């Protein structure tokens, strides 16, 4: 599996993550559906490096919202996809 660092995220008007981004990488932006496919097929691991920790991005399958991307909750918001700068 190949690692891809995420530094930014694209959000829609509801605040839902629609793409993962890293302006210095050729693959960016990576649309949500493609990133979900990459993660579920173990092709790529997307992560956020907040300067202290490297946090993996996971696929969550909600019975109402469907599949979406998120980092696991922890003590900081610096690695939350919602709090990353827009791409």
N, CA and C of each residue as an Amber inpcrd file, in Angstrom:
protein
   261
   0.8360000  -1.1660000   0.0000000   0.0000000   0.0000000   0.0000000
   0.8930000   1.2450000   0.0000000   0.5150000   2.2150000  -0.7860000
   1.2820000   3.4470000  -0.9310000   0.6180000   4.5430000  -0.0970000
   1.4320000   5.3130000   0.6290000   0.9330000   6.3960000   1.4710000
   0.7420000   7.6730000   0.6670000  -0.3340000   8.3850000   0.9930000
  -0.6050000   9.6970000   0.4070000  -0.9690000  10.6580000   1.5360000
  -0.1570000  11.6960000   1.6840000  -0.4330000  12.6750000   2.7320000
  -1.4640000  13.6920000   2.2520000  -2.4420000  13.9420000   3.1000000
  -3.5040000  14.9050000   2.8150000  -3.2340000  16.1690000   3.6210000
  -3.2100000  17.3080000   2.9320000  -2.9490000  18.5840000   3.6010000
  -4.1450000  19.5240000   3.5570000  -5.0890000  19.2090000   2.6800000
  -6.2810000  20.0450000   2.5100000  -7.4700000  19.1490000   2.1910000
  -8.6530000  19.6990000   2.3390000  -9.8600000  18.9480000   1.9670000
 -10.8620000  19.8870000   1.3090000 -11.6180000  19.3320000   0.3950000
 -12.6680000  20.0890000  -0.2750000 -13.9880000  19.7000000   0.3720000
 -14.8100000  20.7110000   0.6580000 -16.0900000  20.4810000   1.3260000
 -17.2220000  21.0830000   0.4990000 -18.3990000  20.4610000   0.5960000
 -19.5580000  21.0530000  -0.0660000 -20.2310000  22.0450000   0.8850000
 -21.3600000  22.5860000   0.4860000 -22.0460000  23.6020000   1.2970000
 -22.5230000  23.0650000   2.6420000 -22.7170000  21.7480000   2.7470000
 -23.1340000  21.1260000   4.0140000 -21.9450000  20.7790000   4.9010000
 -20.7210000  21.0020000   4.3970000 -19.5230000  20.6830000   5.1600000
 -19.0360000  19.2590000   4.9680000 -19.6730000  18.5070000   4.0580000
 -19.2440000  17.1390000   3.7770000 -17.9730000  17.1490000   2.9470000
 -17.0610000  16.2380000   3.2380000 -15.8070000  16.1290000   2.4940000
 -16.1020000  15.5640000   1.1040000 -15.6710000  16.2880000   0.0690000
 -15.8980000  15.8380000  -1.3000000 -14.6100000  15.4620000  -2.0260000
 -13.4520000  15.8680000  -1.4630000 -12.1690000  15.5300000  -2.0790000
 -11.0510000  15.6960000  -1.0510000  -9.9800000  14.9400000  -1.2700000
  -8.7620000  15.0510000  -0.4710000  -7.7000000  15.6910000  -1.3470000
  -6.8800000  16.5490000  -0.7420000  -5.9200000  17.3000000  -1.5510000
  -4.5520000  17.4060000  -0.8840000  -3.5580000  17.5160000  -1.7380000
  -2.2030000  17.8840000  -1.3520000  -1.6470000  18.6240000  -2.5580000
  -1.5410000  19.9440000  -2.4770000  -1.1810000  20.7360000  -3.6540000
   0.1510000  20.3850000  -4.3010000   1.0130000  19.6580000  -3.6000000
   2.3190000  19.3100000  -4.1660000   2.3330000  17.9380000  -4.8300000
   1.1920000  17.2540000  -4.8420000   1.1410000  15.8920000  -5.3870000
   0.3460000  15.8210000  -6.6800000   0.7740000  14.9460000  -7.5910000
   0.1450000  14.8010000  -8.9030000  -1.2840000  14.2680000  -8.8030000
  -1.5980000  13.5030000  -7.7680000  -2.9150000  12.8610000  -7.6460000
  -3.9940000  13.7970000  -7.1190000  -3.5880000  14.9540000  -6.6680000
  -4.5130000  15.8710000  -5.9990000  -5.2020000  16.7970000  -6.9960000
  -6.5060000  17.0280000  -6.8130000  -7.3930000  16.5070000  -5.7800000
  -7.8890000  15.1070000  -6.1170000  -8.1610000  14.3380000  -5.0910000
  -8.7060000  12.9820000  -5.2410000 -10.1450000  13.0160000  -4.7470000
 -11.0760000  12.7650000  -5.6650000 -12.4910000  12.8180000  -5.3260000
 -12.8480000  11.7780000  -4.2650000 -13.8490000  12.0770000  -3.4580000
 -14.2550000  11.2260000  -2.3480000 -14.4760000   9.7750000  -2.7820000
 -15.2370000   9.5520000  -3.8250000 -15.5310000   8.1830000  -4.2700000
 -14.2530000   7.4310000  -4.6460000 -13.3190000   8.1170000  -5.2870000
 -12.0580000   7.4810000  -5.6740000 -11.2040000   7.1720000  -4.4490000
 -11.1640000   8.0970000  -3.4920000 -10.3930000   7.8640000  -2.2580000
 -10.9950000   6.7050000  -1.4660000 -12.3120000   6.6370000  -1.4000000
 -12.9710000   5.5180000  -0.7090000 -12.5920000   4.2070000  -1.3760000
 -12.6350000   4.1760000  -2.6870000 -12.2530000   2.9740000  -3.4370000
 -10.7930000   2.6040000  -3.1650000  -9.9070000   3.6010000  -3.1730000
  -8.4840000   3.3610000  -2.8970000  -8.2780000   2.7320000  -1.5180000
  -8.9560000   3.2640000  -0.5200000  -8.8080000   2.7770000   0.8550000
  -9.3930000   1.3740000   0.9940000 -10.5810000   1.1750000   0.4660000
 -11.2410000  -0.1270000   0.6140000 -10.5060000  -1.2430000  -0.1250000
  -9.8270000  -0.8960000  -1.2070000  -9.0650000  -1.8900000  -1.9720000
  -7.6100000  -1.9870000  -1.5300000  -7.2700000  -1.2680000  -0.4470000
  -5.8980000  -1.2700000   0.0850000  -4.8580000  -0.8550000  -0.9560000
  -5.2520000   0.0300000  -1.8590000  -4.3380000   0.5380000  -2.8690000
  -3.4940000   1.6740000  -2.3040000  -4.1580000   2.6070000  -1.6030000
  -3.4910000   3.7500000  -1.0050000  -3.9750000   3.9360000   0.4220000
  -3.0690000   4.4500000   1.2550000  -3.4440000   4.8770000   2.6070000
  -3.3280000   6.3910000   2.6200000  -4.4180000   7.0560000   2.9180000
  -4.4320000   8.5070000   3.0480000  -4.2790000   8.8420000   4.5220000
  -3.5000000   9.8890000   4.8100000  -3.2590000  10.2510000   6.2020000
  -3.0550000  11.7540000   6.3360000  -3.2090000  12.2280000   7.5680000
  -2.9370000  13.6110000   7.9200000  -1.8070000  13.5930000   8.9440000
  -0.7840000  14.4030000   8.7080000   0.3240000  14.5590000   9.6540000
   0.1450000  15.9140000  10.3180000  -0.2100000  15.9040000  11.5990000
  -0.4790000  17.1650000  12.2950000   0.7600000  17.7440000  12.9750000
   1.9200000  17.1770000  12.6820000   3.1500000  17.6430000  13.2810000
   3.5450000  16.8670000  14.5160000   2.5930000  16.1840000  15.1060000
   2.8330000  15.3570000  16.2800000   2.4960000  13.8970000  16.0010000
   1.3980000  13.6930000  15.3020000   0.9110000  12.3460000  15.0060000
   0.5750000  12.2040000  13.5280000   0.6620000  10.9860000  13.0440000
   0.2110000  10.6500000  11.6970000  -1.0920000   9.8850000  11.8740000
  -2.1780000  10.4590000  11.3510000  -3.5130000   9.9190000  11.5570000
  -4.0680000   9.4190000  10.2260000  -4.4290000   8.1460000  10.1840000
  -4.9950000   7.5660000   8.9680000  -6.4250000   8.0530000   8.7430000
  -6.7770000   8.1470000   7.4800000  -8.1430000   8.4820000   7.0850000
  -8.8690000   7.1670000   6.8120000 -10.0620000   7.0470000   7.3820000
 -10.8400000   5.8150000   7.2720000 -12.1350000   6.0500000   6.5070000
 -12.6960000   4.9550000   6.0200000 -14.0160000   4.9750000   5.4060000
 -15.0170000   4.5540000   6.4790000 -16.0590000   5.3500000   6.6340000
 -17.1440000   5.0310000   7.5550000 -18.3760000   4.7720000   6.7060000
 -19.0930000   3.7010000   7.0210000 -20.3080000   3.3720000   6.2850000
 -21.4960000   3.5840000   7.2030000 -22.1520000   4.7190000   7.0300000
 -23.3070000   5.0900000   7.8420000 -24.5820000   4.6380000   7.1350000
 -25.5080000   4.0740000   7.8870000 -26.7350000   3.5540000   7.2720000
 -27.5950000   4.6510000   6.6560000 -27.4300000   5.8750000   7.1020000
 -28.2220000   6.9870000   6.5660000 -27.4110000   7.8140000   5.5630000
 -26.1970000   8.1900000   5.9360000 -25.3740000   9.0640000   5.0980000
 -24.6160000   8.3340000   4.0030000 -24.4890000   7.0310000   4.1180000
 -23.6740000   6.2780000   3.1720000 -22.2110000   6.3360000   3.5810000
 -21.3310000   6.0890000   2.6470000 -19.8950000   6.0670000   2.9390000
 -19.3270000   7.4790000   2.9400000 -18.4580000   7.7170000   3.9210000
 -17.7640000   8.9970000   3.9830000 -16.3850000   8.7990000   4.5900000
 -15.5570000   9.8490000   4.4960000 -14.1730000   9.8070000   4.9600000
 -14.0410000  10.5690000   6.2720000 -13.1950000  10.0320000   7.1750000
 -12.9140000  10.7530000   8.4130000 -11.6430000  10.2390000   9.0600000
 -11.0890000  11.0530000   9.9380000 -10.0140000  10.6120000  10.8240000
 -10.6610000  10.2160000  12.1370000  -9.9880000   9.3770000  12.9060000
 -10.5410000   8.9760000  14.1930000 -10.4800000  10.1350000  15.1750000
 -11.4970000  10.2700000  16.0110000 -11.4950000  11.3350000  17.0180000
 -10.3030000  11.1880000  17.9710000  -9.6980000  12.3120000  18.3030000
  -8.6080000  12.3130000  19.2730000  -8.6170000  13.6530000  20.0090000
  -7.5180000  13.9930000  20.6400000  -7.4650000  15.1780000  21.5070000
  -7.2490000  16.4900000  20.7680000  -7.0340000  16.4440000  19.4640000
  -6.7680000  17.6750000  18.7110000  -7.6710000  17.7560000  17.4850000
  -7.9220000  18.9690000  17.0320000  -8.6900000  19.1650000  15.8010000
  -7.7790000  19.4150000  14.6100000  -6.4550000  19.5170000  14.8390000
  -5.5220000  19.8370000  13.7470000  -5.5230000  18.7860000  12.6440000
  -5.9730000  17.5600000  12.9550000  -5.9510000  16.5060000  11.9500000
  -7.3510000  16.1390000  11.4530000  -8.3780000  16.8960000  11.8500000
  -9.7270000  16.6280000  11.3790000  -9.8780000  17.1160000   9.9390000
 -10.4790000  16.3010000   9.1050000 -10.6510000  16.6900000   7.7030000
 -11.4590000  17.9710000   7.5760000 -12.4500000  18.1590000   8.4420000
 -13.2610000  19.3710000   8.4000000 -12.4530000  20.6240000   8.6980000
 -11.3940000  20.4850000   9.4740000 -10.6150000  21.6430000   9.8950000
  -9.3920000  21.9220000   9.0260000  -9.1370000  21.0660000   8.0420000
  -8.0230000  21.3190000   7.1250000  -8.3830000  22.4860000   6.2050000
  -7.3950000  23.2060000   5.7010000  -7.6870000  24.2870000   4.7550000
  -8.3850000  23.7220000   3.5100000  -9.1560000  24.5700000   2.8710000
  -9.8520000  24.1720000   1.6440000  -8.8760000  24.0180000   0.4900000
  -9.2490000  23.1310000  -0.4350000  -8.4230000  22.9860000  -1.6330000
  -9.1870000  23.4450000  -2.8550000
